[in-house]
């Protein structure tokens, strides 16, 4: 099993959700996060005053998948989340050793389906 974490723009959440469902993903976790990458925040203007926003609002999407789904899920994520501009986000893939459904005690892939 693998865990895919994607940090995306909030405006792309619906497109990413639809793409993941179409790729066969049956569950996901969404978290509102803040951070910065290469752009190190951005300068904004409000009522004639310029100010620096250091941490930009992003969405973290987490899914657990089978190893053989990685390529398709990553391609779907990229296609749905990409704008071509700085700040589109990142995708991280890590191994998952075990998962357990608390209610039933079912383990591994059966626990996340």
C-alpha positions in Angstrom: 0.0 0.0 0.0 1.0 3.6 -0.6 -0.1 6.9 0.8 -0.3 9.8 -1.6 -0.4 13.3 -0.2 -1.1 16.1 -2.6 -0.8 19.7 -1.6 -3.0 21.6 -4.1 -4.7 25.0 -4.6 -8.1 25.3 -2.9 -9.7 26.2 -6.2 -8.7 22.8 -7.7 -10.3 20.7 -4.9 -13.5 19.8 -6.8 -11.6 18.9 -10.0 -9.1 16.7 -8.0 -11.9 15.0 -6.1 -13.7 14.1 -9.4 -10.5 12.9 -11.0 -9.6 10.7 -8.0 -13.1 9.2 -7.9 -12.9 8.5 -11.7 -9.5 6.9 -11.1 -11.2 4.4 -8.7 -10.4 6.0 -5.3 -13.2 5.2 -2.8 -12.0 7.4 0.1 -9.9 10.4 0.8 -9.0 12.8 3.5 -9.0 16.6 2.9 -7.2 19.0 5.2 -7.0 22.8 5.0 -3.3 23.7 5.4 -1.1 26.8 5.0 2.5 26.9 3.7 4.9 28.3 1.2 7.3 26.9 -1.4 9.6 28.7 -3.8 7.4 31.8 -4.0 7.9 32.3 -0.2 4.4 33.8 0.1 3.1 36.7 -1.9 2.5 40.4 -1.7 -1.2 41.5 -1.7 -2.9 44.9 -1.6 -5.8 45.8 0.7 -7.3 49.3 0.7 -4.1 50.8 -0.7 -1.8 49.1 1.7 0.7 46.5 0.6 1.3 43.5 2.9 3.1 40.2 2.8 1.2 36.9 3.1 3.9 34.4 4.1 1.7 31.3 4.4 -0.6 30.6 1.5 -3.8 28.6 1.9 -3.6 25.2 0.4 -5.5 21.9 0.6 -3.9 18.6 1.5 -5.5 15.5 -0.1 -4.5 12.1 1.3 -5.4 8.7 -0.2 -4.3 5.2 0.4 -3.9 3.0 -2.7 -2.6 -0.3 -3.9 0.9 -0.2 -5.3 -0.3 -0.9 -8.9 -2.5 2.2 -8.8 0.3 4.7 -8.3 0.8 5.8 -11.9 -2.8 6.3 -12.8 -3.7 8.1 -9.6 -0.6 10.5 -9.9 -1.5 11.2 -13.6 -5.1 12.0 -12.6 -3.9 14.3 -9.8 -1.5 16.2 -12.0 -4.0 16.6 -14.8 -6.7 17.9 -12.4 -4.5 20.1 -10.2 -2.2 21.8 -12.7 -2.6 25.4 -13.8 0.9 25.8 -15.1 1.6 28.6 -12.6 3.9 28.7 -9.6 2.1 27.4 -6.5 0.3 24.4 -8.1 1.6 22.2 -5.3 3.4 18.9 -4.7 2.7 15.2 -4.5 4.4 12.9 -1.9 4.2 9.1 -2.0 5.1 7.1 1.0 4.8 3.4 2.0 2.0 2.3 4.3 2.9 -0.8 6.4 -0.5 -1.5 7.8 -4.0 -0.1 8.2 -6.7 -1.1 10.6 -10.4 -0.3 10.6 -11.2 0.6 14.2 -14.8 -0.6 14.2 -14.2 -4.1 12.8 -10.5 -4.8 13.2 -10.2 -5.5 9.5 -6.7 -4.8 8.3 -4.7 -3.6 5.3 -6.4 -2.8 2.0 -9.7 -4.1 3.1 -9.7 -1.5 5.9 -9.5 1.4 3.5 -12.1 0.2 1.1 
